Amino acid sequence: MKLALIYPLAALAEIGGCFAFWAWLKLDRSPLWLAPGVICLIAFAWLLTLVPTDTAGRAFAAYGGVYICASLIWMAVVEKTTPDRWDVLGGLVCLIGAGIILFGPRAA
């Protein structure tokens, strides 16, 4: 699976899974929300194992930038709150950092 798909799918799975718990605990939704939440979180963990890197820490660190941007998109689409310019700028900085972590030249 291509990296351009892995990270966005992982972010969607993690945010969806965490939101299910948020909905149950904070929005007074049914405990039945937990079942798809747990499935989403399992999918998230599995997807991160597909990242083509030799260290888990590097895969997780680079994912952080994608997660931040995906969270801002979630905020806009699901929660109907428009990110401000500082949200957008911060997200771009995080994506640049993720790219440096993942694609920076490594000593052999």
Secondary structure, 3 states (H helix, E strand, C coil): CCHHHHHHHHHHHHHHHHHHHHHHHHCCCCHHHHHHHHHHHHHHHHHHCCCCCCCHHHHHHHHHHHHHHHHHHHHHHCCCCCCCHHHHHHHHHHHHHHHHHHHCCCCC
